[in-house]
Amino acid sequence: MAAITDKQKKFYEDAHKQTAEEIKEIDAQIEDELAKVKERLASLQEAKKAALQMHSATCMRLGLENEFEEENE
């Protein structure tokens, strides 16, 4: 590796420190967003479960075939 000047060394050290901090901040943001997505998915799955139960009941009352029966089981 070629020798670098003190000025270049300082530049690269500063860039190294700054990018490491950026990466940590981005990782934290990713974790926050993943948590939000997981929470939203859980909410949607509960809503779908409730809708499937209601749909199944209406099919039974009307004597219709439940096209979502496999999903409901």
Backbone atoms as SQL, in Angstrom:
CREATE TABLE atoms (id INTEGER PRIMARY KEY, chain TEXT, resi INTEGER, resn TEXT, atom TEXT, x REAL, y REAL, z REAL);
INSERT INTO atoms VALUES
  (1, 'A', 1, 'MET', 'N', 0.851, -1.180, 0.000),
  (2, 'A', 1, 'MET', 'CA', 0.000, 0.000, 0.000),
  (3, 'A', 1, 'MET', 'C', 0.891, 1.235, 0.000),
  (4, 'A', 2, 'ALA', 'N', 0.540, 2.178, -0.821),
  (5, 'A', 2, 'ALA', 'CA', 1.333, 3.406, -0.919),
  (6, 'A', 2, 'ALA', 'C', 1.138, 4.247, 0.337),
  (7, 'A', 3, 'ALA', 'N', 2.157, 4.943, 0.703),
  (8, 'A', 3, 'ALA', 'CA', 2.094, 5.813, 1.885),
  (9, 'A', 3, 'ALA', 'C', 1.140, 6.974, 1.595),
  (10, 'A', 4, 'ILE', 'N', 0.434, 7.398, 2.639),
  (11, 'A', 4, 'ILE', 'CA', -0.473, 8.533, 2.486),
  (12, 'A', 4, 'ILE', 'C', -0.010, 9.649, 3.422),
  (13, 'A', 5, 'THR', 'N', -0.388, 10.849, 3.056),
  (14, 'A', 5, 'THR', 'CA', -0.004, 11.995, 3.874),
  (15, 'A', 5, 'THR', 'C', -0.874, 12.031, 5.124),
  (16, 'A', 6, 'ASP', 'N', -0.441, 12.826, 6.088),
  (17, 'A', 6, 'ASP', 'CA', -1.231, 12.980, 7.312),
  (18, 'A', 6, 'ASP', 'C', -2.613, 13.557, 7.001),
  (19, 'A', 7, 'LYS', 'N', -2.667, 14.480, 6.039),
  (20, 'A', 7, 'LYS', 'CA', -3.935, 15.080, 5.645),
  (21, 'A', 7, 'LYS', 'C', -4.866, 14.027, 5.038),
  (22, 'A', 8, 'GLN', 'N', -4.322, 13.159, 4.177),
  (23, 'A', 8, 'GLN', 'CA', -5.119, 12.092, 3.575),
  (24, 'A', 8, 'GLN', 'C', -5.577, 11.098, 4.638),
  (25, 'A', 9, 'LYS', 'N', -4.657, 10.781, 5.551),
  (26, 'A', 9, 'LYS', 'CA', -5.001, 9.837, 6.618),
  (27, 'A', 9, 'LYS', 'C', -6.165, 10.372, 7.442),
  (28, 'A', 10, 'LYS', 'N', -6.117, 11.652, 7.804),
  (29, 'A', 10, 'LYS', 'CA', -7.189, 12.274, 8.586),
  (30, 'A', 10, 'LYS', 'C', -8.501, 12.228, 7.800),
  (31, 'A', 11, 'PHE', 'N', -8.425, 12.518, 6.489),
  (32, 'A', 11, 'PHE', 'CA', -9.612, 12.477, 5.645),
  (33, 'A', 11, 'PHE', 'C', -10.249, 11.090, 5.683),
  (34, 'A', 12, 'TYR', 'N', -9.444, 10.069, 5.485),
  (35, 'A', 12, 'TYR', 'CA', -9.964, 8.696, 5.459),
  (36, 'A', 12, 'TYR', 'C', -10.455, 8.241, 6.833),
  (37, 'A', 13, 'GLU', 'N', -9.794, 8.655, 7.885),
  (38, 'A', 13, 'GLU', 'CA', -10.256, 8.302, 9.230),
  (39, 'A', 13, 'GLU', 'C', -11.609, 8.937, 9.518),
  (40, 'A', 14, 'ASP', 'N', -11.747, 10.210, 9.130),
  (41, 'A', 14, 'ASP', 'CA', -13.027, 10.894, 9.326),
  (42, 'A', 14, 'ASP', 'C', -14.135, 10.229, 8.505),
  (43, 'A', 15, 'ALA', 'N', -13.830, 9.909, 7.253),
  (44, 'A', 15, 'ALA', 'CA', -14.816, 9.247, 6.396),
  (45, 'A', 15, 'ALA', 'C', -15.185, 7.881, 6.964),
  (46, 'A', 16, 'HIS', 'N', -14.201, 7.161, 7.471),
  (47, 'A', 16, 'HIS', 'CA', -14.432, 5.844, 8.070),
  (48, 'A', 16, 'HIS', 'C', -15.376, 5.958, 9.258),
  (49, 'A', 17, 'LYS', 'N', -15.113, 6.914, 10.126),
  (50, 'A', 17, 'LYS', 'CA', -15.949, 7.109, 11.315),
  (51, 'A', 17, 'LYS', 'C', -17.365, 7.528, 10.922),
  (52, 'A', 18, 'GLN', 'N', -17.464, 8.452, 9.987),
  (53, 'A', 18, 'GLN', 'CA', -18.771, 8.942, 9.562),
  (54, 'A', 18, 'GLN', 'C', -19.606, 7.847, 8.904),
  (55, 'A', 19, 'THR', 'N', -18.993, 7.060, 8.033),
  (56, 'A', 19, 'THR', 'CA', -19.764, 6.001, 7.365),
  (57, 'A', 19, 'THR', 'C', -20.167, 4.908, 8.343),
  (58, 'A', 20, 'ALA', 'N', -19.323, 4.631, 9.336),
  (59, 'A', 20, 'ALA', 'CA', -19.693, 3.639, 10.355),
  (60, 'A', 20, 'ALA', 'C', -20.910, 4.111, 11.131),
  (61, 'A', 21, 'GLU', 'N', -20.949, 5.392, 11.481),
  (62, 'A', 21, 'GLU', 'CA', -22.105, 5.945, 12.188),
  (63, 'A', 21, 'GLU', 'C', -23.351, 5.909, 11.308),
  (64, 'A', 22, 'GLU', 'N', -23.189, 6.247, 10.028),
  (65, 'A', 22, 'GLU', 'CA', -24.303, 6.189, 9.089),
  (66, 'A', 22, 'GLU', 'C', -24.887, 4.790, 8.996),
  (67, 'A', 23, 'ILE', 'N', -24.011, 3.806, 8.906),
  (68, 'A', 23, 'ILE', 'CA', -24.458, 2.409, 8.803),
  (69, 'A', 23, 'ILE', 'C', -25.249, 2.009, 10.037),
  (70, 'A', 24, 'LYS', 'N', -24.788, 2.405, 11.205),
  (71, 'A', 24, 'LYS', 'CA', -25.510, 2.085, 12.448),
  (72, 'A', 24, 'LYS', 'C', -26.879, 2.752, 12.474),
  (73, 'A', 25, 'GLU', 'N', -26.942, 4.014, 12.034),
  (74, 'A', 25, 'GLU', 'CA', -28.222, 4.721, 11.992),
  (75, 'A', 25, 'GLU', 'C', -29.186, 4.055, 11.011),
  (76, 'A', 26, 'ILE', 'N', -28.677, 3.669, 9.857),
  (77, 'A', 26, 'ILE', 'CA', -29.516, 3.003, 8.857),
  (78, 'A', 26, 'ILE', 'C', -30.008, 1.662, 9.386),
  (79, 'A', 27, 'ASP', 'N', -29.141, 0.914, 10.050),
  (80, 'A', 27, 'ASP', 'CA', -29.552, -0.365, 10.639),
  (81, 'A', 27, 'ASP', 'C', -30.679, -0.157, 11.651),
  (82, 'A', 28, 'ALA', 'N', -30.573, 0.893, 12.457),
  (83, 'A', 28, 'ALA', 'CA', -31.622, 1.183, 13.437),
  (84, 'A', 28, 'ALA', 'C', -32.931, 1.535, 12.729),
  (85, 'A', 29, 'GLN', 'N', -32.843, 2.317, 11.661),
  (86, 'A', 29, 'GLN', 'CA', -34.046, 2.663, 10.896),
  (87, 'A', 29, 'GLN', 'C', -34.672, 1.428, 10.273),
  (88, 'A', 30, 'ILE', 'N', -33.850, 0.536, 9.767),
  (89, 'A', 30, 'ILE', 'CA', -34.354, -0.714, 9.177),
  (90, 'A', 30, 'ILE', 'C', -35.101, -1.517, 10.232),
  (91, 'A', 31, 'GLU', 'N', -34.530, -1.635, 11.414),
  (92, 'A', 31, 'GLU', 'CA', -35.185, -2.387, 12.489),
  (93, 'A', 31, 'GLU', 'C', -36.527, -1.753, 12.860),
  (94, 'A', 32, 'ASP', 'N', -36.569, -0.421, 12.930),
  (95, 'A', 32, 'ASP', 'CA', -37.826, 0.273, 13.233),
  (96, 'A', 32, 'ASP', 'C', -38.883, -0.003, 12.171),
  (97, 'A', 33, 'GLU', 'N', -38.483, 0.085, 10.908),
  (98, 'A', 33, 'GLU', 'CA', -39.425, -0.155, 9.820),
  (99, 'A', 33, 'GLU', 'C', -39.908, -1.604, 9.799),
  (100, 'A', 34, 'LEU', 'N', -38.999, -2.543, 10.066),
  (101, 'A', 34, 'LEU', 'CA', -39.397, -3.957, 10.119),
  (102, 'A', 34, 'LEU', 'C', -40.414, -4.201, 11.229),
  (103, 'A', 35, 'ALA', 'N', -40.204, -3.568, 12.364),
  (104, 'A', 35, 'ALA', 'CA', -41.145, -3.719, 13.471),
  (105, 'A', 35, 'ALA', 'C', -42.528, -3.196, 13.081),
  (106, 'A', 36, 'LYS', 'N', -42.557, -2.049, 12.380),
  (107, 'A', 36, 'LYS', 'CA', -43.834, -1.490, 11.927),
  (108, 'A', 36, 'LYS', 'C', -44.523, -2.425, 10.939),
  (109, 'A', 37, 'VAL', 'N', -43.753, -2.987, 10.020),
  (110, 'A', 37, 'VAL', 'CA', -44.314, -3.895, 9.019),
  (111, 'A', 37, 'VAL', 'C', -44.865, -5.150, 9.689),
  (112, 'A', 38, 'LYS', 'N', -44.114, -5.699, 10.640),
  (113, 'A', 38, 'LYS', 'CA', -44.580, -6.901, 11.341),
  (114, 'A', 38, 'LYS', 'C', -45.870, -6.623, 12.094),
  (115, 'A', 39, 'GLU', 'N', -45.952, -5.456, 12.712),
  (116, 'A', 39, 'GLU', 'CA', -47.168, -5.080, 13.438),
  (117, 'A', 39, 'GLU', 'C', -48.348, -4.935, 12.472),
  (118, 'A', 40, 'ARG', 'N', -48.104, -4.306, 11.346),
  (119, 'A', 40, 'ARG', 'CA', -49.166, -4.123, 10.341),
  (120, 'A', 40, 'ARG', 'C', -49.614, -5.461, 9.769),
  (121, 'A', 41, 'LEU', 'N', -48.666, -6.354, 9.507),
  (122, 'A', 41, 'LEU', 'CA', -49.022, -7.684, 9.005),
  (123, 'A', 41, 'LEU', 'C', -49.875, -8.447, 10.009),
  (124, 'A', 42, 'ALA', 'N', -49.517, -8.373, 11.262),
  (125, 'A', 42, 'ALA', 'CA', -50.298, -9.056, 12.297),
  (126, 'A', 42, 'ALA', 'C', -51.718, -8.502, 12.329),
  (127, 'A', 43, 'SER', 'N', -51.841, -7.195, 12.212),
  (128, 'A', 43, 'SER', 'CA', -53.161, -6.564, 12.205),
  (129, 'A', 43, 'SER', 'C', -53.979, -7.010, 10.997),
  (130, 'A', 44, 'LEU', 'N', -53.342, -7.044, 9.842),
  (131, 'A', 44, 'LEU', 'CA', -54.043, -7.489, 8.631),
  (132, 'A', 44, 'LEU', 'C', -54.434, -8.958, 8.719),
  (133, 'A', 45, 'GLN', 'N', -53.585, -9.788, 9.275),
  (134, 'A', 45, 'GLN', 'CA', -53.908, -11.208, 9.419),
  (135, 'A', 45, 'GLN', 'C', -55.097, -11.409, 10.342),
  (136, 'A', 46, 'GLU', 'N', -55.181, -10.624, 11.410),
  (137, 'A', 46, 'GLU', 'CA', -56.329, -10.716, 12.319),
  (138, 'A', 46, 'GLU', 'C', -57.608, -10.252, 11.614),
  (139, 'A', 47, 'ALA', 'N', -57.495, -9.189, 10.836),
  (140, 'A', 47, 'ALA', 'CA', -58.665, -8.699, 10.094),
  (141, 'A', 47, 'ALA', 'C', -59.127, -9.734, 9.075),
  (142, 'A', 48, 'LYS', 'N', -58.172, -10.368, 8.402),
  (143, 'A', 48, 'LYS', 'CA', -58.520, -11.393, 7.411),
  (144, 'A', 48, 'LYS', 'C', -59.186, -12.590, 8.100),
  (145, 'A', 49, 'LYS', 'N', -58.656, -12.970, 9.244),
  (146, 'A', 49, 'LYS', 'CA', -59.225, -14.097, 9.991),
  (147, 'A', 49, 'LYS', 'C', -60.682, -13.805, 10.363),
  (148, 'A', 50, 'ALA', 'N', -60.933, -12.602, 10.835),
  (149, 'A', 50, 'ALA', 'CA', -62.297, -12.224, 11.208),
  (150, 'A', 50, 'ALA', 'C', -63.211, -12.207, 9.975),
  (151, 'A', 51, 'ALA', 'N', -62.707, -11.666, 8.870),
  (152, 'A', 51, 'ALA', 'CA', -63.508, -11.611, 7.643),
  (153, 'A', 51, 'ALA', 'C', -63.800, -13.012, 7.123),
  (154, 'A', 52, 'LEU', 'N', -62.811, -13.907, 7.192),
  (155, 'A', 52, 'LEU', 'CA', -63.021, -15.284, 6.742),
  (156, 'A', 52, 'LEU', 'C', -64.076, -15.993, 7.590),
  (157, 'A', 53, 'GLN', 'N', -64.053, -15.746, 8.889),
  (158, 'A', 53, 'GLN', 'CA', -65.065, -16.355, 9.771),
  (159, 'A', 53, 'GLN', 'C', -66.456, -15.842, 9.423),
  (160, 'A', 54, 'MET', 'N', -66.557, -14.538, 9.203),
  (161, 'A', 54, 'MET', 'CA', -67.849, -13.949, 8.866),
  (162, 'A', 54, 'MET', 'C', -68.328, -14.454, 7.500),
  (163, 'A', 55, 'HIS', 'N', -67.426, -14.534, 6.547),
  (164, 'A', 55, 'HIS', 'CA', -67.775, -15.021, 5.217),
  (165, 'A', 55, 'HIS', 'C', -68.240, -16.472, 5.284),
  (166, 'A', 56, 'SER', 'N', -67.559, -17.269, 6.068),
  (167, 'A', 56, 'SER', 'CA', -67.934, -18.675, 6.227),
  (168, 'A', 56, 'SER', 'C', -69.344, -18.800, 6.807),
  (169, 'A', 57, 'ALA', 'N', -69.611, -17.970, 7.804),
  (170, 'A', 57, 'ALA', 'CA', -70.947, -18.008, 8.425),
  (171, 'A', 57, 'ALA', 'C', -72.027, -17.586, 7.429),
  (172, 'A', 58, 'THR', 'N', -71.756, -16.580, 6.627),
  (173, 'A', 58, 'THR', 'CA', -72.764, -16.144, 5.659),
  (174, 'A', 58, 'THR', 'C', -72.979, -17.201, 4.582),
  (175, 'A', 59, 'CYS', 'N', -71.907, -17.869, 4.188),
  (176, 'A', 59, 'CYS', 'CA', -72.055, -18.954, 3.207),
  (177, 'A', 59, 'CYS', 'C', -72.922, -20.074, 3.774),
  (178, 'A', 60, 'MET', 'N', -72.686, -20.407, 5.028),
  (179, 'A', 60, 'MET', 'CA', -73.484, -21.466, 5.658),
  (180, 'A', 60, 'MET', 'C', -74.953, -21.065, 5.721),
  (181, 'A', 61, 'ARG', 'N', -75.241, -19.821, 6.125),
  (182, 'A', 61, 'ARG', 'CA', -76.625, -19.364, 6.253),
  (183, 'A', 61, 'ARG', 'C', -77.329, -19.291, 4.901),
  (184, 'A', 62, 'LEU', 'N', -76.577, -18.963, 3.858),
  (185, 'A', 62, 'LEU', 'CA', -77.177, -18.830, 2.532),
  (186, 'A', 62, 'LEU', 'C', -77.094, -20.108, 1.711),
  (187, 'A', 63, 'GLY', 'N', -76.428, -21.122, 2.246),
  (188, 'A', 63, 'GLY', 'CA', -76.286, -22.377, 1.536),
  (189, 'A', 63, 'GLY', 'C', -75.363, -22.267, 0.329),
  (190, 'A', 64, 'LEU', 'N', -74.369, -21.397, 0.412),
  (191, 'A', 64, 'LEU', 'CA', -73.440, -21.190, -0.693),
  (192, 'A', 64, 'LEU', 'C', -72.122, -21.898, -0.415),
  (193, 'A', 65, 'GLU', 'N', -71.423, -22.196, -1.499),
  (194, 'A', 65, 'GLU', 'CA', -70.084, -22.771, -1.351),
  (195, 'A', 65, 'GLU', 'C', -69.133, -21.653, -0.918),
  (196, 'A', 66, 'ASN', 'N', -68.280, -21.972, 0.027),
  (197, 'A', 66, 'ASN', 'CA', -67.303, -20.987, 0.504),
  (198, 'A', 66, 'ASN', 'C', -66.019, -21.129, -0.327),
  (199, 'A', 67, 'GLU', 'N', -65.787, -20.150, -1.183),
  (200, 'A', 67, 'GLU', 'CA', -64.610, -20.197, -2.053),
  (201, 'A', 67, 'GLU', 'C', -63.297, -20.000, -1.289),
  (202, 'A', 68, 'PHE', 'N', -63.398, -19.598, -0.029),
  (203, 'A', 68, 'PHE', 'CA', -62.194, -19.399, 0.787),
  (204, 'A', 68, 'PHE', 'C', -62.036, -20.489, 1.852),
  (205, 'A', 69, 'GLU', 'N', -62.753, -21.577, 1.709),
  (206, 'A', 69, 'GLU', 'CA', -62.773, -22.605, 2.745),
  (207, 'A', 69, 'GLU', 'C', -61.390, -23.138, 3.081),
  (208, 'A', 70, 'GLU', 'N', -60.546, -23.338, 2.085),
  (209, 'A', 70, 'GLU', 'CA', -59.193, -23.843, 2.355),
  (210, 'A', 70, 'GLU', 'C', -58.379, -22.851, 3.173),
  (211, 'A', 71, 'GLU', 'N', -58.539, -21.558, 2.906),
  (212, 'A', 71, 'GLU', 'CA', -57.820, -20.533, 3.654),
  (213, 'A', 71, 'GLU', 'C', -58.323, -20.462, 5.092),
  (214, 'A', 72, 'ASN', 'N', -59.583, -20.757, 5.284),
  (215, 'A', 72, 'ASN', 'CA', -60.208, -20.625, 6.602),
  (216, 'A', 72, 'ASN', 'C', -59.803, -21.739, 7.550),
  (217, 'A', 73, 'GLU', 'N', -59.307, -22.839, 7.033),
  (218, 'A', 73, 'GLU', 'CA', -58.996, -23.981, 7.882),
  (219, 'A', 73, 'GLU', 'C', -57.619, -23.872, 8.500);
